[in-house]
Amino acid sequence: MTGIQLFLTIVIFCIMLYVINNTFRGICMATVSIRMDDDTKAAFERFCDSVGITVSAAVNMFAKMTVRENRIPFEITGDPFWSEENQARLRLSMAHAKEGKLTKHEISEVL
């Protein structure tokens, strides 16, 4: 092998290493493990399947959108059961029940 052939071989080898390094730079993937109840997992898998994506892709979309927008990408609201207004009403109803101030209703009235 002549000097020029050796030089060209080394240059080609370096270019290949550069291309391989830059190609796989963004492919390093971490594993994330989450806990979810079985029913939610099954329903989420069915949803993802129905829209043609994997669960992993859906979670990645959520993560990327969260990072891009610097917020959870949907509204998070509290359970209205625990609102102060509802709790006050429940406390009043319980006080009435303890005082015997109960009203009988037929099931057809509440449906």
Secondary structure, 3 states (H helix, E strand, C coil): CCHHHHHHHHHHHHHHHHHHHHHHHHHCCCCCCCCCCHHHHHHHHHHHHHHCCCHHHHHHHHHHHHHHHCCCCCCCCCCHHHCHHHHHHHHHHHHHHHCCCCCCCCHHHHC
